[in-house]
Amino acid sequence: MGRFELEEITMAKMRERGMGHFHHIGTTRMSADPKDGVVDPNLKVHDVGNLYIAGSSVFPTAGQSGPTMMLIGMAYRLAGHVSDKLARG
């Protein structure tokens, strides 16, 4: 089946093996101003009444780490925002 062997992590190994992440980030950028982005801080597409985008494409920039945890938090926040908006009518 395979085996698991621990290996010391060194800077040389990090430089040799480290690679970036390949995520579509920044293509529907978030900005309060429609001139600078596609969605507002609540992830609603500017000038569209009922369209939200929840994905790493709304990030204005990418970090070194993968976006998964930030996406979970963002989706949770968006769910609360939409739920509140529906409750208000």
N, CA, C and O atoms as a MOPAC input file, in Angstrom:
PM7 MOZYME 1SCF
protein

 N      0.80900 1    -1.18800 1     0.00000 1
 C      0.00000 1     0.00000 1     0.00000 1
 C      0.85800 1     1.26000 1     0.00000 1
 O      0.46000 1     2.26100 1    -0.59600 1
 N      1.97900 1     1.24500 1     0.62400 1
 C      2.80100 1     2.44000 1     0.74000 1
 C      3.30500 1     2.58400 1     2.14500 1
 O      2.94900 1     1.80000 1     3.02500 1
 N      4.12900 1     3.57700 1     2.36400 1
 C      4.63500 1     3.81800 1     3.71000 1
 C      4.81300 1     5.31100 1     3.90600 1
 O      4.91400 1     6.08100 1     2.95100 1
 N      4.84700 1     5.68900 1     5.14800 1
 C      4.98600 1     7.08400 1     5.53300 1
 C      6.33100 1     7.24400 1     6.21200 1
 O      6.59600 1     6.57500 1     7.21100 1
 N      7.17600 1     8.10100 1     5.70200 1
 C      8.47700 1     8.35100 1     6.30100 1
 C      8.60500 1     9.83900 1     6.59000 1
 O      8.41500 1    10.67200 1     5.70300 1
 N      8.92800 1    10.16600 1     7.83500 1
 C      9.15900 1    11.56000 1     8.20000 1
 C     10.48200 1    12.02700 1     7.62600 1
 O     11.44100 1    11.26100 1     7.53800 1
 N     10.52200 1    13.26500 1     7.24300 1
 C     11.71000 1    13.83500 1     6.64000 1
 C     11.89700 1    15.23000 1     7.22700 1
 O     10.93300 1    15.98300 1     7.36000 1
 N     13.11300 1    15.56900 1     7.57200 1
 C     13.38400 1    16.89500 1     8.11900 1
 C     13.12600 1    17.95800 1     7.05100 1
 O     13.52600 1    17.80700 1     5.89700 1
 N     12.45900 1    19.02200 1     7.45200 1
 C     12.19900 1    20.12900 1     6.52500 1
 C     13.33900 1    21.12800 1     6.64800 1
 O     13.59700 1    21.66400 1     7.72600 1
 N     14.00800 1    21.36900 1     5.54800 1
 C     15.10300 1    22.33300 1     5.51900 1
 C     14.78500 1    23.40400 1     4.48300 1
 O     13.93000 1    23.21700 1     3.61800 1
 N     15.48600 1    24.52700 1     4.58300 1
 C     15.28800 1    25.60200 1     3.60500 1
 C     15.66000 1    25.12800 1     2.20000 1
 O     15.02000 1    25.52300 1     1.22500 1
 N     16.67000 1    24.30100 1     2.09100 1
 C     17.05900 1    23.79800 1     0.77500 1
 C     15.93200 1    22.97700 1     0.16000 1
 O     15.64400 1    23.10800 1    -1.03000 1
 N     15.29300 1    22.12900 1     0.96900 1
 C     14.17200 1    21.33000 1     0.46400 1
 C     12.98200 1    22.21700 1     0.12000 1
 O     12.28000 1    21.96700 1    -0.85900 1
 N     12.75600 1    23.25500 1     0.92500 1
 C     11.65200 1    24.17700 1     0.63300 1
 C     11.88400 1    24.86600 1    -0.71600 1
 O     10.96400 1    24.97700 1    -1.52700 1
 N     13.11000 1    25.32500 1    -0.95000 1
 C     13.41400 1    25.99500 1    -2.22500 1
 C     13.31000 1    25.03200 1    -3.40200 1
 O     12.84700 1    25.39800 1    -4.48200 1
 N     13.74500 1    23.80300 1    -3.17800 1
 C     13.74400 1    22.80800 1    -4.25200 1
 C     12.34100 1    22.32900 1    -4.59300 1
 O     12.01400 1    22.14300 1    -5.76600 1
 N     11.50900 1    22.12800 1    -3.57200 1
 C     10.21300 1    21.49600 1    -3.77500 1
 C      9.02200 1    22.44400 1    -3.68300 1
 O      7.93000 1    22.12300 1    -4.15100 1
 N      9.23300 1    23.60000 1    -3.08700 1
 C      8.11600 1    24.53100 1    -2.87600 1
 C      7.60500 1    25.09300 1    -4.18200 1
 O      8.37600 1    25.53400 1    -5.03500 1
 N      6.31800 1    25.07100 1    -4.32100 1
 C      5.68100 1    25.62400 1    -5.51400 1
 C      4.50600 1    26.47600 1    -5.06600 1
 O      4.00100 1    26.30600 1    -3.95600 1
 N      4.08200 1    27.36300 1    -5.89500 1
 C      2.94000 1    28.20600 1    -5.58000 1
 C      1.62800 1    27.46300 1    -5.73000 1
 O      1.58000 1    26.32200 1    -6.18900 1
 N      0.58200 1    28.13500 1    -5.33300 1
 C     -0.76300 1    27.59900 1    -5.50400 1
 C     -1.32700 1    28.16200 1    -6.80000 1
 O     -0.96500 1    29.26200 1    -7.21800 1
 N     -2.18800 1    27.42700 1    -7.41300 1
 C     -2.76000 1    27.87800 1    -8.66900 1
 C     -4.25900 1    28.05200 1    -8.48700 1
 O     -5.03900 1    27.14200 1    -8.76800 1
 N     -4.65400 1    29.22400 1    -8.01700 1
 C     -6.05100 1    29.54700 1    -7.78000 1
 C     -6.40200 1    30.76600 1    -8.61900 1
 O     -5.56700 1    31.64600 1    -8.82800 1
 N     -7.62300 1    30.81500 1    -9.09100 1
 C     -8.09600 1    31.97300 1    -9.84900 1
 C     -8.44900 1    33.06100 1    -8.85400 1
 O     -9.54900 1    33.07500 1    -8.30100 1
 N     -7.54000 1    33.94900 1    -8.63100 1
 C     -7.71200 1    34.98800 1    -7.61200 1
 C     -7.65600 1    36.35100 1    -8.28900 1
 O     -6.76500 1    36.62400 1    -9.09200 1
 N     -8.62100 1    37.19900 1    -7.95200 1
 C     -8.59300 1    38.58000 1    -8.41100 1
 C     -9.34100 1    38.87800 1    -9.69000 1
 O     -9.30000 1    40.01300 1   -10.16400 1
 N    -10.02900 1    37.89700 1   -10.27300 1
 C    -10.70100 1    38.15400 1   -11.54900 1
 C    -12.03700 1    38.86400 1   -11.39000 1
 O    -12.51800 1    39.48300 1   -12.33900 1
 N    -12.65100 1    38.78700 1   -10.20800 1
 C    -13.87800 1    39.55500 1    -9.90000 1
 C    -13.63300 1    40.31200 1    -8.60400 1
 O    -14.36400 1    40.15400 1    -7.62600 1
 N    -12.62800 1    41.10900 1    -8.61300 1
 C    -12.08400 1    41.79700 1    -7.44200 1
 C    -13.12100 1    42.54100 1    -6.60400 1
 O    -14.06600 1    43.12700 1    -7.13300 1
 N    -12.92500 1    42.50400 1    -5.28000 1
 C    -13.79400 1    43.20600 1    -4.33800 1
 C    -13.31200 1    44.65100 1    -4.16300 1
 O    -12.12000 1    44.90400 1    -3.98400 1
 N    -14.25100 1    45.58000 1    -4.21800 1
 C    -13.94000 1    46.98800 1    -3.99700 1
 C    -15.22600 1    47.73700 1    -3.68300 1
 O    -16.28100 1    47.42600 1    -4.23700 1
 N    -15.14300 1    48.71300 1    -2.80500 1
 C    -16.30900 1    49.54800 1    -2.51200 1
 C    -16.69600 1    50.39100 1    -3.72200 1
 O    -17.85900 1    50.76200 1    -3.88000 1
 N    -15.72800 1    50.68900 1    -4.56800 1
 C    -15.95600 1    51.51800 1    -5.75100 1
 C    -16.06300 1    50.64000 1    -7.00100 1
 O    -15.13900 1    49.88100 1    -7.29400 1
 N    -17.17300 1    50.73000 1    -7.74200 1
 C    -17.33700 1    49.91600 1    -8.95200 1
 C    -16.24500 1    50.12800 1    -9.99800 1
 O    -16.02700 1    49.26500 1   -10.84800 1
 N    -15.56100 1    51.25900 1    -9.94400 1
 C    -14.48000 1    51.51800 1   -10.89500 1
 C    -13.26500 1    50.62300 1   -10.62800 1
 O    -12.45500 1    50.37600 1   -11.52100 1
 N    -13.15200 1    50.14100 1    -9.38300 1
 C    -11.96900 1    49.37100 1    -8.99500 1
 C    -12.23400 1    47.89000 1    -8.77200 1
 O    -11.30100 1    47.13300 1    -8.50500 1
 N    -13.49300 1    47.46000 1    -8.87700 1
 C    -13.78900 1    46.05500 1    -8.62900 1
 C    -15.15200 1    45.65300 1    -9.14000 1
 O    -15.91500 1    46.48300 1    -9.63400 1
 N    -15.45300 1    44.36800 1    -9.01800 1
 C    -16.69700 1    43.79300 1    -9.52700 1
 C    -17.74700 1    43.64700 1    -8.43100 1
 O    -18.93700 1    43.84300 1    -8.67800 1
 N    -17.30300 1    43.29900 1    -7.20600 1
 C    -18.24700 1    43.10700 1    -6.10000 1
 C    -17.96300 1    44.10200 1    -4.98100 1
 O    -16.83900 1    44.57900 1    -4.82600 1
 N    -19.00800 1    44.40900 1    -4.20000 1
 C    -18.86700 1    45.29400 1    -3.04900 1
 C    -18.38600 1    44.48000 1    -1.83800 1
 O    -18.21800 1    43.26700 1    -1.95700 1
 N    -18.16100 1    45.11300 1    -0.68000 1
 C    -17.68200 1    44.37900 1     0.49600 1
 C    -18.62800 1    43.27900 1     0.99100 1
 O    -18.21300 1    42.41800 1     1.76500 1
 N    -19.90000 1    43.29600 1     0.55400 1
 C    -20.83200 1    42.21900 1     0.89400 1
 C    -20.90800 1    41.15200 1    -0.20100 1
 O    -21.78300 1    40.28600 1    -0.17500 1
 N    -19.99100 1    41.22200 1    -1.15300 1
 C    -19.86300 1    40.24700 1    -2.25200 1
 C    -20.96800 1    40.34600 1    -3.29500 1
 O    -21.12500 1    39.44200 1    -4.11600 1
 N    -21.74000 1    41.43900 1    -3.27300 1
 C    -22.78700 1    41.65500 1    -4.26800 1
 C    -22.16400 1    42.32700 1    -5.48100 1
 O    -21.39200 1    43.27700 1    -5.35300 1
 N    -22.50800 1    41.82200 1    -6.65400 1
 C    -22.00400 1    42.42300 1    -7.88400 1
 C    -22.56500 1    43.84200 1    -7.98400 1
 O    -23.76900 1    44.05500 1    -7.84100 1
 N    -21.68800 1    44.79900 1    -8.22900 1
 C    -22.10500 1    46.19600 1    -8.35200 1
 C    -23.19700 1    46.33800 1    -9.41600 1
 O    -23.09600 1    45.76500 1   -10.50000 1
 N    -24.21600 1    47.08700 1    -9.10000 1
 C    -25.30500 1    47.42800 1   -10.02900 1
 C    -26.13300 1    46.23200 1   -10.49500 1
 O    -26.83400 1    46.32600 1   -11.50300 1
 N    -26.06300 1    45.11200 1    -9.78100 1
 C    -26.92000 1    43.95600 1   -10.06200 1
 C    -27.64900 1    43.64300 1    -8.75800 1
 O    -27.01800 1    43.45000 1    -7.71900 1
 N    -28.97800 1    43.59400 1    -8.81600 1
 C    -29.78000 1    43.51200 1    -7.60100 1
 C    -29.64500 1    42.26500 1    -6.76700 1
 O    -29.74900 1    42.35500 1    -5.54400 1
 N    -29.42000 1    41.10500 1    -7.35200 1
 C    -29.48600 1    39.87700 1    -6.57700 1
 C    -28.43400 1    38.87000 1    -7.03900 1
 O    -28.74500 1    37.69600 1    -7.24000 1
 N    -27.19800 1    39.32200 1    -7.20800 1
 C    -26.13200 1    38.42600 1    -7.63700 1
 C    -24.92100 1    38.61000 1    -6.73200 1
 O    -24.37300 1    39.70700 1    -6.61600 1
 N    -24.51600 1    37.52600 1    -6.09900 1
 C    -23.37200 1    37.53200 1    -5.19700 1
 C    -22.33300 1    36.54900 1    -5.72900 1
 O    -22.67300 1    35.54500 1    -6.35500 1
 N    -21.07400 1    36.85100 1    -5.47300 1
 C    -19.98500 1    35.94800 1    -5.85500 1
 C    -19.19500 1    35.63600 1    -4.59700 1
 O    -18.67700 1    36.54100 1    -3.94200 1
 N    -19.10300 1    34.36300 1    -4.26000 1
 C    -18.32900 1    33.92700 1    -3.09200 1
 C    -17.25800 1    32.96100 1    -3.57000 1
 O    -17.49800 1    31.75900 1    -3.68200 1
 N    -16.10700 1    33.48000 1    -3.84200 1
 C    -14.99600 1    32.65700 1    -4.29500 1
 C    -13.70700 1    33.45100 1    -4.22000 1
 O    -13.72800 1    34.66200 1    -3.99900 1
 N    -12.59800 1    32.77900 1    -4.40100 1
 C    -11.31400 1    33.46600 1    -4.28900 1
 C    -11.11200 1    34.50000 1    -5.39700 1
 O    -10.17800 1    35.29900 1    -5.33400 1
 N    -11.96600 1    34.49000 1    -6.39500 1
 C    -11.83800 1    35.49000 1    -7.45600 1
 C    -12.10000 1    36.90200 1    -6.94500 1
 O    -11.70300 1    37.86900 1    -7.59600 1
 N    -12.76100 1    37.04500 1    -5.79300 1
 C    -13.04300 1    38.38100 1    -5.25700 1
 C    -11.88100 1    38.93200 1    -4.42900 1
 O    -11.89600 1    40.10600 1    -4.06000 1
 N    -10.88200 1    38.10900 1    -4.13400 1
 C     -9.74200 1    38.58900 1    -3.34900 1
 C     -8.98000 1    39.63300 1    -4.15300 1
 O     -8.71700 1    39.42600 1    -5.33700 1
 N     -8.62200 1    40.75000 1    -3.52900 1
 C     -7.86400 1    41.76300 1    -4.26000 1
 C     -6.41500 1    41.34300 1    -4.52300 1
 O     -5.76700 1    41.87100 1    -5.42600 1
 N     -5.90900 1    40.39100 1    -3.73100 1
 C     -4.55300 1    39.90200 1    -3.90600 1
 C     -4.45200 1    38.50100 1    -3.32000 1
 O     -5.31900 1    38.08900 1    -2.54900 1
 N     -3.41900 1    37.77500 1    -3.66900 1
 C     -3.23200 1    36.41300 1    -3.17400 1
 C     -2.11000 1    36.37200 1    -2.15100 1
 O     -1.15300 1    37.14200 1    -2.23000 1
 N     -2.23800 1    35.47000 1    -1.19500 1
 C     -1.17800 1    35.24400 1    -0.22300 1
 C     -0.41500 1    33.98300 1    -0.56500 1
 O     -0.63700 1    33.39100 1    -1.62100 1
 N      0.47500 1    33.56600 1     0.30800 1
 C      1.25100 1    32.35300 1     0.07000 1
 C      0.44100 1    31.10500 1     0.37900 1
 O      0.61200 1    30.07500 1    -0.27300 1
 N     -0.43500 1    31.19000 1     1.36700 1
 C     -1.21800 1    30.02500 1     1.78100 1
 C     -2.44300 1    29.85800 1     0.88600 1
 O     -2.88100 1    30.81100 1     0.24200 1
 N     -2.98800 1    28.65300 1     0.85000 1
 C     -4.20600 1    28.40500 1     0.08500 1
 C     -5.38200 1    29.19200 1     0.64800 1
 O     -5.37000 1    29.55900 1     1.82300 1
 N     -6.38600 1    29.45500 1    -0.16000 1
 C     -7.48700 1    30.33600 1     0.23700 1
 C     -8.64000 1    29.64600 1     0.96900 1
 O     -9.62000 1    30.31500 1     1.29900 1
 N     -8.56900 1    28.36400 1     1.23300 1
 C     -9.73200 1    27.61600 1     1.72400 1
 C    -10.33300 1    28.18600 1     3.00500 1
 O    -11.54400 1    28.39800 1     3.06400 1
 N     -9.53500 1    28.43600 1     4.01600 1
 C    -10.09200 1    28.91100 1     5.29400 1
 C    -10.73400 1    30.29300 1     5.14100 1
 O    -11.78600 1    30.55700 1     5.72500 1
 N    -10.11600 1    31.15800 1     4.37000 1
 C    -10.70900 1    32.47500 1     4.12400 1
 C    -12.02300 1    32.34000 1     3.37200 1
 O    -12.96800 1    33.08100 1     3.64100 1
 N    -12.09400 1    31.40900 1     2.43900 1
 C    -13.32900 1    31.18700 1     1.67800 1
 C    -14.44700 1    30.66700 1     2.57800 1
 O    -15.60300 1    31.05500 1     2.41300 1
 N    -14.11700 1    29.80100 1     3.51700 1
 C    -15.13000 1    29.29900 1     4.45200 1
 C    -15.68300 1    30.44700 1     5.29000 1
 O    -16.89700 1    30.57200 1     5.45100 1
 N    -14.80300 1    31.27800 1     5.82100 1
 C    -15.24800 1    32.43400 1     6.59300 1
 C    -16.06500 1    33.40800 1     5.77100 1
 O    -17.06500 1    33.94500 1     6.24800 1
 N    -15.64700 1    33.63500 1     4.54800 1
 C    -16.35600 1    34.55200 1     3.66100 1
 C    -17.75000 1    34.01600 1     3.32400 1
 O    -18.72200 1    34.77000 1     3.31700 1
 N    -17.84300 1    32.71600 1     3.04600 1
 C    -19.14100 1    32.11300 1     2.73900 1
 C    -20.07100 1    32.16900 1     3.94300 1
 O    -21.26800 1    32.41700 1     3.79900 1
 N    -19.52100 1    31.94000 1     5.12300 1
 C    -20.30900 1    32.01000 1     6.36000 1
 C    -20.84300 1    33.42900 1     6.56900 1
 O    -22.01000 1    33.62100 1     6.90900 1
 N    -19.98100 1    34.40700 1     6.36200 1
 C    -20.38700 1    35.81600 1     6.50800 1
 C    -21.45000 1    36.18000 1     5.47200 1
 O    -22.42300 1    36.85900 1     5.80000 1
 N    -21.27600 1    35.74000 1     4.23400 1
 C    -22.25600 1    36.02200 1     3.18800 1
 C    -23.59900 1    35.37600 1     3.51400 1
 O    -24.64400 1    35.99200 1     3.30600 1
 N    -23.58500 1    34.15100 1     4.02100 1
 C    -24.83700 1    33.48200 1     4.39000 1
 C    -25.58500 1    34.29100 1     5.44500 1
 O    -26.80600 1    34.43300 1     5.36400 1
 N    -24.87500 1    34.81800 1     6.42300 1
 C    -25.50700 1    35.66200 1     7.43300 1
 C    -26.07600 1    36.93600 1     6.84500 1
 O    -27.17200 1    37.36000 1     7.21000 1
 N    -25.33200 1    37.54700 1     5.93300 1
 C    -25.79600 1    38.78400 1     5.29000 1
 C    -27.07000 1    38.53700 1     4.47900 1
 O    -28.03100 1    39.29900 1     4.58400 1
 N    -27.07700 1    37.48500 1     3.68100 1
 C    -28.25900 1    37.17800 1     2.85200 1
 C    -29.42700 1    36.79500 1     3.74100 1
 O    -30.56000 1    37.19900 1     3.47700 1
 N    -29.17700 1    36.02400 1     4.78800 1
 C    -30.24900 1    35.63400 1     5.72100 1
 C    -30.87200 1    36.86000 1     6.37600 1
 O    -32.09600 1    36.96100 1     6.46800 1
 N    -30.03900 1    37.79100 1     6.83100 1
 C    -30.54500 1    39.03600 1     7.43700 1
 C    -31.34800 1    39.84200 1     6.41700 1
 O    -32.39900 1    40.39300 1     6.74600 1
 N    -30.86200 1    39.91000 1     5.20400 1
 C    -31.54900 1    40.67300 1     4.16900 1
 C    -32.91300 1    40.05100 1     3.85100 1
 O    -33.88700 1    40.77600 1     3.64700 1
 N    -32.99200 1    38.73000 1     3.80700 1
 C    -34.27000 1    38.04700 1     3.56000 1
 C    -35.23500 1    38.23400 1     4.72600 1
 O    -36.43800 1    38.38800 1     4.51400 1
 N    -34.72900 1    38.22100 1     5.93000 1
 C    -35.56700 1    38.38900 1     7.12200 1
 C    -36.18800 1    39.79100 1     7.16500 1
 O    -37.31700 1    39.96700 1     7.62300 1
 N    -35.43100 1    40.78600 1     6.67900 1
 C    -35.94200 1    42.16300 1     6.65600 1
 C    -36.94400 1    42.37500 1     5.51800 1
 O    -37.71300 1    43.33700 1     5.53300 1
 N    -36.93100 1    41.47800 1     4.54100 1
 C    -37.86400 1    41.60600 1     3.41700 1
 C    -37.26800 1    42.36700 1     2.33300 1
 O    -37.90700 1    42.57700 1     1.30200 1

